[in-house]
């Protein structure tokens, strides 16, 4: 009887997993075309989503965070929904949490799983991790940062801040605020992402940063700063800005 019961339980689990995979495929089919230009802003394209999905298992193994991969993938597909111009156009009529509930209602996730996914999506862009964050939210935030810490992050950051000037010629260094919505130059946006190294929630998460990619990122910022200084005949202070942004982790990449 015990063997039969175990066998039936395994069949149920496999059935539910198949249903979740089917739902994720449907979600990809619905949202994939929307995460394309001009509806998706620079750096928030479908390839960003695919790269984050691919990071899930590495994050789980390295950090030992306990989260469900199906929930994680659903959260990844939904995490930039509010960035899409199509969604922004109806957000006043349909709040984001209601739209998320609608998109998840046909899934095989139970009520608690749907609540975790929605919470992760709604909170993923906050500045700092907090003690009561779910493992799913933490994993989503780690993946979102890791995908930006390299040459792809440089290009996506510039694309996202395409309406901003590259730098302030009157005061090019001392990058100032990195709060999204308050930054005024591409130079500031580059440092916003450098700060993420120290903002990752653990050394194990930092260990997932590709060192070559990060060094390439910093080399670009140094070259960018050097050219600004040369063109305007001012002192190059970009290294001081890098030290400030990396803080105690500066020596890791120098």
C-alpha positions in Angstrom: 0.0 0.0 0.0 2.8 2.4 0.9 4.5 1.7 -2.5 1.2 2.3 -4.3 0.6 5.6 -2.4 4.2 6.8 -3.2 3.7 5.9 -6.9 0.5 7.8 -7.0 2.1 10.8 -5.3 4.9 10.8 -7.8 2.5 10.7 -10.7 0.6 13.7 -9.3 3.8 15.7 -8.9 4.9 14.9 -12.4 1.5 15.9 -13.7 1.6 19.2 -11.9 5.1 19.9 -13.1 4.0 19.3 -16.7 1.1 21.7 -16.2 3.5 24.4 -14.8 5.9 23.9 -17.8 2.9 24.3 -20.1 1.8 27.5 -18.4 5.4 28.9 -18.6 5.4 28.2 -22.3 2.1 30.0 -22.7 3.4 32.9 -20.7 6.5 33.1 -22.9 4.3 33.0 -26.0 2.1 35.9 -24.7 4.8 38.1 -23.3 7.8 37.4 -25.6 6.5 39.5 -28.5 5.8 42.4 -26.0 9.4 42.5 -24.7 10.6 43.9 -28.0 11.2 47.4 -29.3 9.4 49.8 -29.4 7.1 48.5 -26.7 9.9 47.5 -24.3 12.4 50.2 -23.2 16.1 49.7 -23.8 17.7 47.0 -21.7 14.4 45.3 -20.8 14.1 43.1 -23.9 13.1 39.5 -24.2 16.8 38.4 -24.2 17.2 39.9 -20.7 14.4 37.7 -19.6 15.9 34.6 -21.2 19.3 35.3 -19.6 17.7 35.7 -16.2 15.8 32.4 -16.6 19.1 30.7 -17.3 20.6 32.0 -14.1 18.0 30.5 -11.8 19.5 27.1 -11.2 23.0 28.6 -10.7 21.7 31.0 -8.1 19.8 28.3 -6.3 22.9 26.0 -6.1 25.3 28.7 -5.1 23.3 30.6 -2.5 21.2 27.6 -1.3 18.1 29.8 -1.4 15.0 27.6 -1.3 12.7 28.6 -4.1 10.8 26.8 -6.8 12.2 27.1 -10.3 8.7 27.3 -11.8 7.8 30.2 -9.6 11.1 31.8 -10.3 10.7 31.6 -14.1 7.1 33.0 -13.9 8.4 35.9 -11.8 11.2 36.5 -14.3 8.8 36.7 -17.2 6.5 39.1 -15.3 9.1 41.2 -13.5 9.4 44.0 -16.1 5.7 44.0 -17.1 5.3 47.5 -15.8 8.1 48.7 -18.1 6.1 47.9 -21.2 4.5 50.9 -22.9 1.4 48.8 -23.6 0.9 48.1 -19.9 1.8 51.6 -18.8 -1.1 52.8 -21.0 -3.7 50.9 -19.0 -2.1 50.8 -15.5 -4.4 53.5 -14.2 -7.4 51.4 -15.2 -5.9 48.0 -14.2 -3.4 48.1 -11.3 -0.3 46.0 -11.8 -1.2 43.6 -9.0 -4.6 42.9 -10.7 -3.0 42.3 -14.0 -0.5 39.9 -12.4 -3.4 38.0 -10.8 -5.2 37.8 -14.1 -2.1 36.4 -15.9 -1.5 33.8 -13.1 -5.0 32.6 -12.6 -4.8 29.9 -15.3 -1.5 28.6 -13.9 -1.2 25.5 -11.7 0.4 27.5 -8.9 -1.6 27.5 -5.6 -2.7 30.6 -3.9 0.5 30.9 -1.8 2.8 30.4 -4.8 0.9 33.1 -6.8 1.2 35.4 -3.8 5.0 34.9 -3.7 5.3 35.5 -7.4 3.3 38.7 -7.3 5.2 39.9 -4.2 8.5 39.3 -6.0 7.5 41.2 -9.1 6.1 44.1 -7.2 9.1 44.5 -4.9 12.0 43.5 -7.1 13.1 47.0 -8.1 13.3 48.4 -4.5 16.8 49.7 -3.6 17.8 47.3 -0.7 17.1 43.7 0.3 15.3 43.4 3.6 15.3 40.6 6.3 11.7 39.5 5.5 12.2 39.1 1.7 11.2 35.7 0.4 13.9 33.5 -1.2 12.1 34.0 -4.5 12.3 37.8 -4.3 16.0 37.6 -3.3 16.8 35.2 -6.2 14.9 37.5 -8.7 16.8 40.6 -7.5 20.2 38.7 -7.7 19.5 37.6 -11.3 18.4 41.1 -12.3 21.7 42.6 -11.0 24.0 39.8 -12.3 22.7 40.3 -15.9 23.8 43.9 -15.9 27.4 43.5 -14.5 29.3 43.2 -17.8 29.4 44.6 -21.3 25.8 43.7 -21.9 24.9 45.8 -18.9 26.8 48.8 -20.3 24.9 48.6 -23.6 21.5 48.0 -21.9 22.2 50.8 -19.4 23.0 53.3 -22.2 19.9 52.1 -24.2 17.7 52.6 -21.1 19.1 56.1 -20.5 19.1 57.1 -24.2 17.2 60.3 -23.6 19.9 61.5 -21.2 23.1 63.3 -22.0 26.2 61.2 -21.8 27.7 63.3 -19.0 27.5 66.8 -17.5 30.4 68.8 -19.1 30.3 71.4 -16.3 30.6 68.7 -13.6 31.4 65.3 -15.2 32.7 63.5 -12.1 31.4 62.9 -8.6 28.5 60.9 -10.0 26.0 61.9 -7.3 22.6 60.2 -7.0 21.9 56.8 -8.5 18.2 56.7 -7.6 16.3 55.7 -10.7 14.2 58.6 -11.9 16.6 61.1 -10.4 19.7 60.4 -12.5 20.4 62.9 -15.2 23.3 61.4 -17.2 24.4 58.1 -18.7 27.6 58.4 -16.6 25.5 58.3 -13.4 23.5 55.3 -14.7 26.8 53.4 -15.2 27.7 53.8 -11.5 24.2 52.8 -10.4 25.0 49.3 -11.7 28.6 49.3 -10.2 27.0 49.9 -6.8 25.0 46.7 -7.2 28.2 44.6 -6.5 28.0 45.7 -2.8 24.2 45.6 -2.8 24.1 41.9 -3.6 22.8 40.1 -0.5 25.8 37.7 0.1 29.4 36.9 -0.8 28.0 33.7 -2.5 25.9 35.9 -4.7 28.9 38.1 -5.5 30.8 35.0 -6.4 28.4 34.5 -9.3 29.7 37.7 -11.0 31.8 36.9 -14.0 35.1 38.5 -13.1 36.1 39.1 -16.8 32.8 40.7 -17.6 33.1 43.0 -14.5 36.6 44.0 -15.3 35.6 44.8 -18.8 32.8 47.0 -17.4 35.2 48.9 -15.2 37.7 49.2 -18.0 35.1 50.9 -20.1 34.1 53.3 -17.3 37.8 54.2 -16.9 38.3 54.8 -20.6 35.0 56.8 -20.7 36.2 59.0 -17.8 39.7 59.4 -19.3 38.3 60.6 -22.6 35.9 63.1 -20.9 38.8 64.5 -18.9 41.0 64.8 -22.0 38.3 66.4 -24.1 37.5 69.0 -21.4 41.0 69.4 -20.1 40.0 68.6 -16.5 41.3 66.1 -13.9 40.1 62.6 -14.4 38.3 61.6 -11.2 36.6 58.5 -12.6 38.8 56.2 -10.4 37.6 57.9 -7.3 34.0 57.4 -8.4 34.7 53.7 -9.0 36.2 53.4 -5.5 33.1 55.0 -4.1 30.7 52.8 -6.0 32.5 49.5 -5.2 33.3 50.5 -1.6 34.9 47.6 0.3 34.8 45.4 -2.9 37.1 47.7 -4.9 40.2 45.5 -4.3 38.3 42.5 -5.8 38.7 43.9 -9.3 42.0 45.8 -9.0 
